[in-house]
Amino acid sequence: MKGKSWLFLCLVTVASVLLSSCAFNLFANSELRDLLMQGTTEQRLQAASNALSGSNYDAAIALAASVMNELLGLNLTNEQLERLLDSTSTVYEITQAFEDATATNELVNALKILVEAVARKTNKDVTSLAEEIFEIFQELGIDLGLSKSVSKQNTDFWDVLETHAGTLVAQLANTFNTRHVLKLLTSGYYFITKNSTDNTLSVALCIFYDTGYMFNLLIDVNDDGEITDEQFVKDVMSDPASIVGFSQEATSGLYKDFEDCYEFVWAYDVLKEMLDVLSIEATFATLDATSLSQEKNIYGVFTLLFGE
């Protein structure tokens, strides 16, 4: 009987905690809805900033997106704002809208909150990456603003890639998943960079997410926006030293896909522009969608980018 009493007490305690938690969440959701429906732009921006500081990324995303929804003249519902990242089409709609918009302080501030919250929510925050990743990027000729010179025709490219393939793929595969999120982050930091005076951090972040976006387009053969399910990624993770051979066999995600090729060229142009903002000297290949679409294997695209 005593054992049953203790069990009953435990169950009551657990139930009480769960009910308290539910009540708190319901209050939080109710408060969020009230702000989305009735809050002024200033109130929503402040609440979004507070939510971001408190690691409440869902609320930060919804509130920041609601400000952008209003400023950009979109007609997204509160339900869409609260579940923004669940809809690829909604993310692309808001991304395209701010890409073509005239910058205002409110729009830029809302976008800053949105992209930071999205990056943290989706575990794409660069502060979580190991320092060695950035050092490898530099060796590959992909600089994130830490030096003032970079060559895109790195003759040691394949040697460096073979040496570090396992580390790169293991640490970046998940980060470079979910293409529509990478597009939002790239476009977001691109817009912020072009419309901010103190843009050193935003340009570095733009380069990082832009690079991830290009890798996603290149590796994602089945066009589901994910790369961790691709055989090339699985092969490299199991045998990093054979990355060159795998890249010669793996079909490029750009092969005969003009829409993805145009996106890749856009991202490549963004990369060139961002490096120019940092006054980094760079030598770039001349890319066009037609040439990219004709390269069947990943190796061929890398050769176009970095040379033999």
Beta strands, then each sheet from edge to edge (+ up, - down):
end
